[in-house]
Structures are given as structure tokens and as C-alpha cells.
Amino acid sequence: MPETRRGLWYGVAAYAMWGLFPLYWPLLKPSSAVEILAHRMIWSLVAVVAILSVRRHWSWIRTLTRRQFVLLTLAAVLISGNWGTYIFAVNTGHVVESALGYFISPLVNILFGVAVFRERLRRWQWVAVALGGIAVVILTVAYGSLPWIALTLAFSFGLYGLLKKAANVGAAESLTVETVVLLLPALGYLAVLGGENTFGAQGVGHALLLVGGGIVTAVPLLAFTAAAIRVPMSIIGILQYIAPVLQFLLGVFVAHESMPASRWAGFLVVWLALCVFTWDSLRNGLSFAHASSEEPEEDLPKEALAARGR
């Protein structure tokens, strides 16, 4: 129980930090979104290398396969697009739309499960996906165009998750590979900027904030990893809504973004879809857990018996 409780707090901390990101990136103005992204890549690498050095954990490099490296390189391209889109959204007054992207992300993951892994959806999962589609239509009408920021964030993060799952490399280790891949493009962009580079030109405080972008990237990721190994995925699935809820609240009540009735209608349909999705996931998760608990112990593998403390 103490480990589960600790994992729960790790998860809350991770998603709360992600949810509060809209407060951080505007502090980096007048840096452009691409310049912030370049610094985020560079200083994230410094942060994870420091963490791995403290842990003295470098043996994983020898076991990294060519396939894993290719997958993580593709993941690096996707996450850089995701980061850049998110920073652009926050710094141009689209915090609410960025929150929408992470609200619909679980529904996108369902679609990927069907398209890539040939998963068969349950009835209520289809209902959730259908409601998500209806919400996108409503919000397209409300915005006057496709909510491309939200869709870019949702689909890029979904594809990123697929590649990370296929690579099967730890959080800090995979982030190290991804940021190494992105290091040269980031340094090249800053070199091209030349005198327009704001690092150092806006004072020490601004420079430290740019460096801090690497820390605020690495810390919640490590907290999430600590949570994922301690609590059931059903709990992680519920905790993931903390981030977009906080982002939405910041967009409406701090950034004072416009929310006409048509947009509220679209978000209400999204939230209804997520309620259906969460209810169905919890119901089936509890049914599976109940069935597993009734399985005769002599039929269980040794690993399962050990997990029960026998």
C-alpha cells in the first residue's frame, strides 16, 4: 500500500506539472516557439544525462539495437513537432485548443489500437469514439476551421506513444536517444539565428528560464515513469485527465480565451465521450481483476503467486 500511495502521488505530480506548462512557456518571450523548442531539446539532453550519470546507468547503450534506434529517431521527430506545436499554441493564445488535443488523445489511441493492432472495440468504446468525432465536427463549426492544433497534438502524441511502445526502452534512456538525435538540428538552428538568438541577450533570468525548459521536461517524465510501475494502468488512465483539465482552466480563467456557447457545446461532448470511455475501461478492468482473483492458485504461474506474496 505505501508503494501504491507513493506511485499515486508521483502520477498526480507528473500530470499536474504537465498541466501547468501554459504558465511556463510565456515567461520565455520574446523567444520564438522554434527557439524555445531548440533550447528545450538541448537542455533536456543535459538534464537526462545528469540523471543517468547520478544513477551510473549507462549499460543500456550496449543493448540498444538498430531497430530501437530507428524507432526512437522517428519518435524524436514526432515529439519535436508535438513540443513545437504546443509551445506555439500556448504563446499565441490557444491554450484551450491545446487542452482539447490532450482530451481527445485517449480516443485517438483507441483508433490506433484498431488500425495498427487490429483490436476489437467494445460497444461503449465505439460510442466514445463516435462522440469524439461529433465533438470535432461541432468544434470545427465553432472555430470556423479544423482545430488543427488539437488534432496535431493528439495524433502526434498518439503516434509517438506507438513508436515508444514498439521500441520498449526506459523513459530516461529513450529521452536521451531522442534528444541526442535532435541535438544537431537544435544547435544548427541556434547558429543560424546568430544575433537574433535571445539566449543571453535578455539577461541572466531569461537564460536560466531557457535552461529550465530542459528540467521541466525531464522531471515530470521521470515522475510519470515512477507512477507507471507502482499503480494500475486504470488509475493512470484517470490521472491523465489532470493535465488537460488544468490547461483548460488556465486558458479560460487565466489567459481569458474566448469560449462562446458553440465551443462549450463541443467540449461538453468531448467530456461526455471521456466519461463513457473511462466508465467502460474501469468496468472492464474491475471485471478482469475480479475474474483473476477467483482463479485457482494452483493454475497460476509462479510469478503471479510471488506477486501475491506467497
Salt bridges, closest charged atoms under 4 A:
GLU3 OE2 - ARG6 NH1 2.06
GLU3 OE1 - ARG230 NE 2.82
GLU35 OE2 - HIS39 NE2 3.91
GLU173 OE2 - HIS57 NE2 2.74
GLU178 OE2 - LYS164 NZ 2.95
ASP280 OD2 - ARG122 NH2 2.69
ASP280 OD1 - ARG283 NH2 3.22
GLU294 OE2 - HIS290 NE2 2.67
GLU297 OE2 - ARG308 NH1 3.45
GLU297 OE1 - ARG310 NE 3.03
